[in-house]
Amino acid sequence: MPIKNSAKKALRQDHKKAAANLIVKEAYKKAVKAVTKGIVEGEKDLTEKLKFAQKKIDKAAKKGIIKKNTASRKLSRLMKKVKGEVK
């Protein structure tokens, strides 16, 4: 445990930021899983789910939770799945 007051405050801030980042990370993962589940079940219209997943991934990249290239890669792979190029 930290001893100095500034170190204690930094630890409190780290806990708050980690909790907030976890919420955003879980949100985009849940959105991606919803799209993947829709593909497996054979849903015809996935545009709304896909748009929502894209929004969540972009938001995570903007906040620095995932890197920009990682977000781009995830979106690209998700689009390929939706189009049926990769199973």
TILOMAR-424399 format. One line per 4 residues: number of its first residue (from 0); their letters; for each residue y, z, x of N, C-alpha, C. Coordinates in steps of 0.2 Angstrom, whole numbers. Layout:
NUM = A = Y,Z,X,Y,Z,X,Y,Z,X; ... .
//
This chain:
0 = MPIK = -6,0,4,0,0,0,6,0,4; 11,-3,2,18,-4,6,21,3,6; 25,4,11,28,11,12,36,10,10; 39,5,13,46,4,12,47,1,5 .
4 = NSAK = 53,3,3,55,1,-4,56,-6,-5; 58,-10,0,58,-17,-1,51,-20,-1; 47,-17,2,40,-20,2,37,-18,-5; 38,-13,-7,36,-11,-14,38,-16,-19 .
8 = KALR = 45,-17,-19,48,-22,-24,45,-29,-23; 44,-31,-17,41,-37,-15,34,-38,-19; 30,-32,-18,23,-32,-21,24,-33,-29; 28,-29,-32,29,-30,-39,31,-37,-41 .
12 = QDHK = 35,-40,-37,37,-47,-39,31,-51,-38; 27,-50,-33,21,-55,-32,17,-54,-38; 16,-48,-40,11,-47,-46,14,-51,-52; 20,-50,-53,23,-54,-59,23,-61,-59 .
16 = KAAA = 24,-64,-53,24,-71,-51,17,-74,-52; 12,-70,-49,5,-72,-50,2,-72,-57; 5,-67,-61,3,-67,-68,6,-73,-72; 12,-75,-70,15,-81,-74,12,-87,-71 .
20 = NLIV = 10,-88,-65,7,-94,-62,0,-95,-65; -3,-89,-67,-10,-89,-70,-10,-92,-77; -5,-90,-80,-4,-93,-87,-3,-100,-87; 1,-103,-83,2,-110,-82,-4,-114,-80 .
24 = KEAY = -7,-111,-75,-13,-114,-72,-19,-114,-78; -20,-109,-82,-25,-109,-87,-23,-114,-92; -16,-115,-94,-14,-119,-99,-16,-126,-97; -15,-129,-91,-16,-136,-90,-24,-137,-89 .
28 = KKAV = -27,-132,-87,-35,-132,-86,-38,-133,-93; -35,-129,-98,-38,-129,-105,-36,-136,-108; -30,-139,-107,-28,-145,-109,-33,-151,-107; -34,-150,-100,-39,-155,-97,-46,-155,-100 .
32 = KAVT = -48,-149,-101,-55,-148,-104,-55,-150,-111; -50,-150,-115,-49,-152,-122,-50,-160,-122; -47,-163,-117,-47,-170,-117,-55,-172,-115; -57,-169,-110,-64,-170,-108,-69,-169,-113 .
36 = KGIV = -68,-164,-117,-73,-162,-122,-72,-168,-128; -66,-170,-129,-65,-176,-134,-69,-182,-131; -69,-183,-125,-72,-189,-122,-80,-189,-123; -82,-183,-122,-89,-182,-123,-92,-182,-130 .
40 = EGEK = -87,-180,-134,-89,-180,-142,-88,-187,-145; -84,-191,-141,-83,-198,-143,-78,-199,-148; -72,-194,-147,-66,-195,-152,-63,-202,-150; -60,-205,-155,-57,-211,-155,-50,-211,-152 .
44 = DLTE = -46,-206,-155,-39,-206,-154,-38,-199,-150; -37,-200,-143,-36,-195,-139,-28,-194,-136; -24,-198,-139,-17,-199,-136,-13,-193,-136; -14,-189,-142,-10,-183,-142,-13,-178,-137 .
48 = KLKF = -19,-177,-136,-22,-172,-132,-21,-174,-124; -21,-181,-123,-19,-184,-117,-12,-182,-115; -8,-183,-120,-1,-182,-118,1,-175,-117; -2,-171,-121,-2,-163,-120,-4,-161,-113 .
52 = AQKK = -10,-164,-111,-13,-162,-104,-8,-165,-99; -5,-171,-100,-1,-174,-95,6,-169,-94; 8,-167,-100,14,-162,-100,12,-156,-96; 7,-153,-97,5,-147,-94,4,-148,-86 .
56 = IDKA = 1,-153,-84,0,-154,-77,6,-155,-74; 11,-159,-77,17,-161,-74,21,-154,-73; 21,-150,-78,24,-144,-78,22,-139,-73; 15,-139,-71,13,-135,-66,15,-138,-59 .
60 = AKKG = 15,-144,-59,18,-147,-52,25,-146,-51; 29,-146,-57,36,-145,-56,37,-138,-54; 33,-133,-56,34,-126,-55,31,-124,-48; 28,-129,-45,25,-128,-38,18,-124,-38 .
64 = IIKK = 15,-124,-44,9,-121,-45,3,-125,-42; 4,-132,-43,0,-136,-39,4,-141,-36; 2,-145,-31,6,-150,-27,7,-156,-32; 12,-160,-30,13,-166,-34,8,-171,-33 .
68 = NTAS = 5,-172,-27,-1,-176,-26,-7,-174,-30; -8,-168,-30,-14,-165,-34,-13,-166,-41; -7,-166,-44,-6,-167,-51,-7,-174,-52; -5,-179,-48,-5,-186,-49,-13,-188,-49 .
72 = RKLS = -16,-185,-44,-24,-186,-44,-27,-184,-50; -26,-178,-52,-29,-175,-58,-27,-180,-64; -21,-182,-65,-19,-187,-70,-23,-193,-70; -23,-196,-64,-27,-202,-63,-34,-202,-65 .
76 = RLMK = -37,-197,-63,-44,-196,-64,-45,-195,-72; -41,-191,-75,-41,-190,-82,-41,-197,-86; -36,-201,-84,-35,-207,-87,-41,-212,-86; -44,-212,-80,-50,-216,-79,-55,-214,-84 .
80 = KVKG = -56,-207,-85,-61,-205,-89,-60,-207,-96; -54,-207,-98,-52,-209,-105,-53,-216,-106; -51,-220,-101,-52,-228,-102,-60,-230,-102; -64,-225,-99,-71,-227,-99,-73,-230,-93 .
84 = EVK = -69,-230,-87,-71,-233,-81,-76,-228,-77; -75,-221,-78,-79,-217,-75,-83,-212,-80; -89,-211,-79,-92,-206,-84,-95,-200,-80 .
//
